[in-house]
Structure formats: structure tokens, C-alpha cells
Amino acid sequence: MKKQKVIIFSAPSAAGKTTIVRHLLEKFSFLAFSISATTRPRRPNEIAGRDYHYLTLAEFKEKIAQKAFVEYEEVYQGLFYGTLQSEIERIWQEGKIALFDIDVKGGINLKKYFGSQALSIFVKPPSLTALAERLEKRQTESEERKAERLKKAQEEMQFEADFDCVLLNDDLDTALKEAEKLLLQFLEVETA
């Protein structure tokens, strides 16, 4: 297996990419989760350094000035997300392959940055209605925030052609098996 490759999963919010990424991390020990940096507040069940590197807006902007990011973006007004170069180096020093769970624009930027070293997968929800239902089940956000996420999801769906593969997440078990297959084909690993 070749080192210094990256696997990128992107999708609109609530499409299921995090569930797929967690499955792959549990199944394949050669993968390591790339922890993004963000200025968004930590949710009650999240742990700093495991879920995200939580930075203040000033800290994030300082890292931008230091050119410490492989990519970054203001995903929502005042909310920045980015991939620190030091995070990728940490994973590669462990001899592992970086696995990303990242928004659509970030995924496109990472693919441009890493080129043929990267496999970019767009996780496609069955419909916008299904996305709305999934966001409702989460019960983590206000109606205004859900509406903002759905509007953004509608825009993000138009970028699926910018990814190497599109993975339909209509049936979770099928999507998990297909994700494994895509990953192993990219890494040229025997599926014995």
C-alpha cells in the first residue's frame, strides 16, 4: 500500500458522510481521521482534539496569516473551517492515510491540492426532503439554522461532478460496502 495518500468524503450537511467515515475508521487501521480546525462552538458531546481543533476567530486568522492551512473556508458567516498542514504531517508520520470528513468546497480544494494522491468522494443524499428529515432528527439546531443548511445543501449538490466518485447514501449498508470498495480500489489493496 502506498503512503501519503488521502481519502476525502464530502457531502451536504446530514447526507451521512460522518457515519460512513466512522465506519471506515473502525474497519481499516491504516486510516487516520484528519481533524479539522474550526471557529464554531463545541457541541456538548464533542471533544477538542478528537472532533475538531477549536480556535478563536483571532487564532484562526493568525494561522491563515502564517500559511498554516492546506485549505480553509468561511463555510457560514463567521464560521471558519480548515485543514492544518501539521495535521496531515502528523498522520503521514504515523504511516497512515488521511481520511477527511469535510464540506463540499473544502473537498474540492483538497482534491486540487493533493491531485492524484487523493480520492474524492461526494456522498449524495437520496433527496433534499431526506436531508431535511435527517436535520430534523438531530434536534441540534434552530429552524433558521436548518433552513440555512438546506439552502446550502441545494447549492452543494451542484458540485458532485467535481469529485472522483459519487456515492448515493439511500441505503446505509449498501453505501458502507460501496465506500469500502472505492477506498480499496484506490489504494490497490487486495479484498481477500
ZAMI-25039 format. One line per field, with one value per residue: residue number from 0; residue in three letters; chain; x, y, z of N, C-alpha, C in turn. Coordinates in pm, whole numbers, plus 50000, padded with zeros to 5 digits. Example, Ala and Ser with C-alpha at 12.3 -4.5 7.8 and 13.67 -1.06 7.14 Angstrom:
residues 2
n	(0,1)
res	(ala,ser)
chain	(A,A)
n_u	(51319,51285)
n_v	(49431,49775)
n_w	(50780,50708)
ca_u	(51230,51367)
ca_v	(49550,49894)
ca_w	(50780,50714)
c_u	(51320,51290)
c_v	(49670,50003)
c_w	(50780,50787)
END
This chain:
residues 192
n	(0,1,2,3,4,5,6,7,8,9,10,11,12,13,14,15,16,17,18,19,20,21,22,23,24,25,26,27,28,29,30,31,32,33,34,35,36,37,38,39,40,41,42,43,44,45,46,47,48,49,50,51,52,53,54,55,56,57,58,59,60,61,62,63,64,65,66,67,68,69,70,71,72,73,74,75,76,77,78,79,80,81,82,83,84,85,86,87,88,89,90,91,92,93,94,95,96,97,98,99,100,101,102,103,104,105,106,107,108,109,110,111,112,113,114,115,116,117,118,119,120,121,122,123,124,125,126,127,128,129,130,131,132,133,134,135,136,137,138,139,140,141,142,143,144,145,146,147,148,149,150,151,152,153,154,155,156,157,158,159,160,161,162,163,164,165,166,167,168,169,170,171,172,173,174,175,176,177,178,179,180,181,182,183,184,185,186,187,188,189,190,191)
res	(met,lys,lys,gln,lys,val,ile,ile,phe,ser,ala,pro,ser,ala,ala,gly,lys,thr,thr,ile,val,arg,his,leu,leu,glu,lys,phe,ser,phe,leu,ala,phe,ser,ile,ser,ala,thr,thr,arg,pro,arg,arg,pro,asn,glu,ile,ala,gly,arg,asp,tyr,his,tyr,leu,thr,leu,ala,glu,phe,lys,glu,lys,ile,ala,gln,lys,ala,phe,val,glu,tyr,glu,glu,val,tyr,gln,gly,leu,phe,tyr,gly,thr,leu,gln,ser,glu,ile,glu,arg,ile,trp,gln,glu,gly,lys,ile,ala,leu,phe,asp,ile,asp,val,lys,gly,gly,ile,asn,leu,lys,lys,tyr,phe,gly,ser,gln,ala,leu,ser,ile,phe,val,lys,pro,pro,ser,leu,thr,ala,leu,ala,glu,arg,leu,glu,lys,arg,gln,thr,glu,ser,glu,glu,arg,lys,ala,glu,arg,leu,lys,lys,ala,gln,glu,glu,met,gln,phe,glu,ala,asp,phe,asp,cys,val,leu,leu,asn,asp,asp,leu,asp,thr,ala,leu,lys,glu,ala,glu,lys,leu,leu,leu,gln,phe,leu,glu,val,glu,thr,ala)
chain	(A,A,A,A,A,A,A,A,A,A,A,A,A,A,A,A,A,A,A,A,A,A,A,A,A,A,A,A,A,A,A,A,A,A,A,A,A,A,A,A,A,A,A,A,A,A,A,A,A,A,A,A,A,A,A,A,A,A,A,A,A,A,A,A,A,A,A,A,A,A,A,A,A,A,A,A,A,A,A,A,A,A,A,A,A,A,A,A,A,A,A,A,A,A,A,A,A,A,A,A,A,A,A,A,A,A,A,A,A,A,A,A,A,A,A,A,A,A,A,A,A,A,A,A,A,A,A,A,A,A,A,A,A,A,A,A,A,A,A,A,A,A,A,A,A,A,A,A,A,A,A,A,A,A,A,A,A,A,A,A,A,A,A,A,A,A,A,A,A,A,A,A,A,A,A,A,A,A,A,A,A,A,A,A,A,A,A,A,A,A,A,A)
n_u	(50084,50056,50191,50109,49874,49544,49204,48899,48593,48302,48002,47667,47538,47419,47401,47517,47789,47965,47891,47966,48243,48321,48266,48454,48693,48680,48693,48931,49256,49469,49393,49359,49185,49153,49168,48982,49024,48832,48618,48378,48146,48197,48008,47799,47867,48113,48473,48761,49035,48977,48733,48737,48985,48950,48937,48976,48835,49036,49268,49240,49258,49519,49660,49595,49736,49991,50013,49941,49747,49631,49402,49125,48812,48542,48273,48011,47871,48107,48193,48459,48636,48903,49195,49476,49819,49997,49841,49803,50069,50117,49957,50070,50327,50271,50250,50011,49704,49540,49210,48935,48654,48466,48339,48179,48307,48555,48639,48669,48878,49081,49118,49217,49458,49594,49576,49644,49710,49491,49164,48852,48530,48192,47924,47603,47281,46957,46754,46655,46450,46487,46724,46632,46466,46655,46809,46616,46575,46814,46792,46955,46975,46849,46540,46594,46867,46859,46719,46908,47113,46985,46946,47211,47285,47138,47274,47528,47485,47512,47778,47867,47986,48246,48392,48576,48421,48073,47875,47585,47381,47141,47059,47201,47369,47438,47569,47789,47930,47991,48153,48375,48467,48534,48741,48934,48989,49109,49338,49458,49442,49426,49117,49067)
n_v	(49882,50219,50503,50830,50911,51042,51030,51164,51259,51421,51611,51743,51883,51644,51431,51192,51145,51147,50922,50722,50770,50720,50445,50343,50413,50249,50000,49987,49990,50127,50379,50723,50974,51298,51576,51859,52216,52464,52751,52729,52689,52439,52142,51980,51698,51677,51654,51840,51828,51573,51571,51824,52083,52338,52678,53026,53306,53496,53339,53159,53331,53420,53185,53161,53379,53287,53095,52831,52653,52392,52409,52631,52776,53009,52879,52919,53238,53398,53156,52957,52691,52460,52285,52194,52200,52076,51876,51689,51614,51494,51262,51130,51088,50893,50685,50644,50678,50971,51049,51230,51414,51637,51963,52045,52243,52254,51991,51992,52178,52040,51819,51950,52040,51801,51638,51356,51205,51191,51060,51164,51168,51217,51223,51148,51245,51079,51260,51609,51632,51409,51490,51712,51580,51429,51632,51738,51525,51530,51742,51956,52214,52546,52648,52842,52800,52537,52586,52745,52557,52373,52530,52576,52310,52253,52414,52294,52040,52072,52042,51782,51665,51751,51576,51265,51036,50951,50872,50726,50765,50608,50368,50268,50039,49944,50171,50183,49947,50003,50228,50112,49949,50140,50278,50072,49997,50231,50239,50014,49763,49424,49258,49036)
n_w	(50000,49915,50074,50203,50082,50042,50148,50068,50192,50112,50147,50145,50450,50681,50503,50555,50556,50778,50927,50746,50728,50996,51010,50823,50951,51176,51057,50903,50997,50890,50829,50927,51098,50977,51159,51154,51180,51346,51395,51508,51782,52033,52044,52292,52315,52198,52170,52217,51997,51923,51782,51659,51609,51808,51756,51833,51656,51614,51655,51443,51221,51257,51203,50935,50835,50887,50699,50760,50686,50471,50332,50370,50472,50491,50593,50684,50763,50955,51057,51040,50880,50846,50715,50876,50788,50959,51070,50861,50824,51073,51057,50834,50934,51117,50950,50820,50627,50542,50626,50534,50649,50528,50428,50111,49941,50067,50020,49741,49721,49860,49689,49463,49572,49651,49426,49226,49445,49597,49666,49594,49724,49677,49883,49824,49909,49916,49855,49881,50059,50223,50343,50490,50672,50813,50931,51099,51276,51418,51600,51685,51606,51537,51373,51183,51135,51033,50796,50666,50632,50461,50234,50164,50115,49885,49701,49717,49609,49341,49283,49258,49032,49043,49186,49229,49255,49300,49568,49644,49919,50000,50104,50395,50460,50205,50106,50282,50215,49948,49983,50113,49905,49703,49834,49877,49612,49518,49677,49597,49727,49813,49822,49986)
ca_u	(50000,50134,50164,50090,49752,49435,49068,48816,48448,48231,47858,47586,47511,47320,47394,47565,47933,48032,47863,48049,48383,48341,48268,48582,48798,48670,48724,49066,49351,49567,49337,49355,49095,49213,49088,48976,49020,48709,48585,48243,48145,48197,47880,47815,47928,48239,48597,48867,49147,48925,48633,48792,49075,48867,49017,48901,48847,49169,49367,49225,49313,49664,49710,49585,49850,50112,50001,49943,49640,49631,49282,49032,48699,48436,48162,47894,47920,48177,48235,48567,48685,49023,49283,49612,49928,50054,49753,49837,50203,50104,49901,50169,50437,50224,50244,49871,49640,49448,49070,48868,48510,48481,48235,48197,48412,48682,48675,48718,49008,49177,49146,49307,49587,49661,49575,49629,49729,49361,49037,48745,48400,48077,47815,47480,47160,46853,46676,46661,46350,46553,46818,46553,46423,46773,46842,46509,46601,46929,46745,47069,46982,46726,46472,46668,46993,46825,46686,47035,47183,46916,46977,47350,47287,47088,47386,47638,47450,47554,47922,47903,48072,48384,48452,48614,48311,47951,47825,47448,47351,46998,47057,47329,47453,47490,47664,47910,48002,48043,48263,48489,48513,48600,48866,49030,49030,49202,49463,49508,49455,49352,48994,49053)
ca_v	(50000,50341,50600,50970,50932,51094,50996,51280,51243,51548,51599,51841,51850,51538,51332,51065,51124,51120,50782,50642,50789,50646,50302,50313,50424,50130,49881,49988,50051,50209,50513,50813,51086,51431,51662,51995,52330,52542,52857,52708,52644,52295,52085,51913,51565,51683,51665,51915,51743,51449,51608,51942,52173,52458,52801,53151,53371,53558,53231,53106,53430,53418,53068,53195,53468,53203,52995,52702,52570,52334,52475,52682,52845,53060,52794,53002,53369,53399,53022,52909,52554,52444,52170,52236,52121,51995,51760,51593,51564,51403,51135,51064,51042,50768,50584,50619,50752,51070,51036,51357,51434,51781,52023,52028,52331,52207,51869,52032,52241,51936,51742,52032,52046,51670,51579,51211,51143,51195,51009,51249,51102,51300,51142,51210,51200,51039,51378,51720,51601,51319,51574,51791,51487,51395,51750,51747,51420,51569,51835,52031,52348,52624,52641,52931,52731,52425,52644,52787,52434,52317,52617,52546,52175,52264,52468,52196,51926,52102,52021,51641,51631,51791,51470,51145,50939,50989,50759,50750,50712,50583,50256,50282,49921,49946,50282,50145,49847,50072,50313,50022,49907,50254,50303,49964,50007,50344,50205,49891,49662,49301,49249,48894)
ca_w	(50000,49906,50180,50166,50005,50124,50107,50100,50186,50121,50125,50217,50590,50709,50395,50609,50537,50906,50958,50656,50770,51122,50974,50759,51054,51261,50978,50846,51091,50817,50811,51042,51076,50973,51245,51102,51273,51327,51492,51560,51922,52057,52087,52423,52310,52123,52246,52148,51958,51865,51682,51591,51680,51824,51760,51829,51526,51609,51637,51307,51128,51274,51130,50793,50808,50893,50592,50828,50635,50337,50279,50472,50413,50578,50547,50715,50805,51083,51095,50954,50891,50765,50735,50911,50730,51068,51089,50756,50855,51188,51008,50748,51020,51179,50844,50788,50519,50598,50588,50558,50653,50505,50345,49967,49887,50123,49949,49608,49741,49895,49568,49382,49641,49654,49292,49213,49577,49666,49613,49648,49713,49711,49937,49774,49978,49822,49815,49977,50161,50316,50420,50585,50778,50894,51013,51200,51376,51500,51702,51738,51551,51526,51243,51094,51101,50944,50665,50608,50591,50344,50119,50128,50059,49748,49623,49716,49524,49204,49267,49263,48918,49072,49267,49155,49262,49372,49646,49686,50052,50011,50198,50464,50444,50067,50096,50355,50133,49831,50030,50134,49773,49640,49906,49849,49471,49508,49745,49534,49831,49783,49901,50022)
c_u	(50089,50092,50141,49978,49648,49302,48977,48669,48385,48085,47788,47564,47398,47306,47446,47714,48004,48010,47951,48196,48411,48350,48405,48698,48798,48719,48871,49164,49457,49516,49346,49270,49172,49120,49096,48983,48892,48696,48447,48249,48137,48059,47904,47888,48064,48359,48701,48983,49104,48827,48682,48903,48997,48956,48925,48918,48985,49278,49362,49288,49465,49725,49698,49706,49982,50118,50009,49837,49669,49513,49203,48921,48608,48309,48028,47949,47979,48224,48336,48599,48810,49102,49424,49715,49988,49971,49784,49974,50199,50058,50004,50289,50400,50218,50103,49824,49535,49308,48999,48717,48497,48368,48274,48308,48550,48732,48732,48858,49116,49215,49240,49448,49663,49661,49556,49657,49595,49252,48930,48610,48291,47966,47684,47360,47054,46770,46697,46560,46410,46654,46743,46508,46539,46813,46741,46535,46716,46889,46860,47070,46846,46666,46547,46796,46967,46793,46813,47111,47118,46943,47118,47360,47242,47197,47496,47611,47496,47702,47964,47996,48218,48458,48482,48498,48192,47898,47686,47425,47200,46974,47195,47419,47516,47595,47796,47994,48065,48161,48389,48551,48589,48737,48971,49078,49133,49337,49527,49537,49373,49230,48966,48992)
c_v	(50124,50437,50738,50989,50986,51051,51107,51244,51380,51525,51719,51792,51748,51435,51195,51042,51089,50975,50690,50651,50712,50496,50263,50318,50301,50006,49874,50063,50137,50349,50593,50934,51218,51526,51806,52097,52406,52651,52834,52657,52491,52252,52003,51778,51562,51704,51736,51822,51607,51481,51725,52001,52304,52580,52921,53210,53433,53453,53176,53202,53440,53301,53089,53280,53390,53098,52853,52605,52517,52395,52527,52757,52899,52991,52863,53133,53362,53263,52969,52764,52544,52320,52222,52142,52028,51870,51651,51531,51467,51265,51060,51015,50914,50654,50551,50706,50845,51052,51164,51344,51586,51834,52018,52116,52292,52082,51899,52092,52139,51853,51820,52031,51914,51598,51429,51136,51127,51124,51095,51185,51197,51207,51215,51156,51160,51157,51489,51699,51509,51395,51653,51703,51451,51511,51765,51646,51456,51654,51913,52176,52415,52607,52726,52864,52612,52476,52687,52665,52373,52399,52588,52407,52176,52316,52364,52077,51948,52075,51874,51601,51669,51686,51348,51046,51002,50863,50794,50685,50705,50471,50251,50161,49914,50054,50248,50047,49913,50163,50229,49985,50019,50282,50198,49966,50119,50310,50079,49782,49541,49296,49103,48878)
c_w	(50000,50018,50118,50064,50101,50062,50158,50085,50208,50091,50187,50361,50601,50597,50441,50597,50667,50948,50874,50698,50899,51098,50917,50859,51145,51186,50936,50937,51022,50789,50941,51005,51079,51049,51193,51216,51243,51432,51551,51703,51931,52103,52214,52419,52239,52216,52161,52120,51906,51753,51595,51676,51688,51843,51770,51689,51508,51586,51494,51206,51138,51197,50978,50753,50806,50782,50647,50773,50495,50261,50397,50400,50523,50529,50568,50768,50946,51131,50994,50985,50806,50803,50760,50846,50837,51096,50987,50786,50972,51141,50925,50830,51094,51077,50800,50672,50581,50539,50631,50557,50646,50415,50197,49910,49939,50053,49811,49621,49777,49773,49477,49441,49627,49519,49294,49343,49649,49590,49677,49618,49762,49759,49904,49852,49875,49771,49917,50089,50268,50404,50528,50702,50871,50985,51127,51313,51469,51620,51768,51693,51542,51387,51140,51044,51008,50804,50592,50555,50467,50218,50070,50063,49913,49655,49607,49624,49379,49179,49262,49148,48940,49156,49181,49147,49334,49438,49697,49822,50069,50112,50264,50445,50306,50051,50167,50274,50011,49868,50051,50000,49702,49703,49871,49704,49455,49567,49690,49636,49789,49875,49940,50160)
END
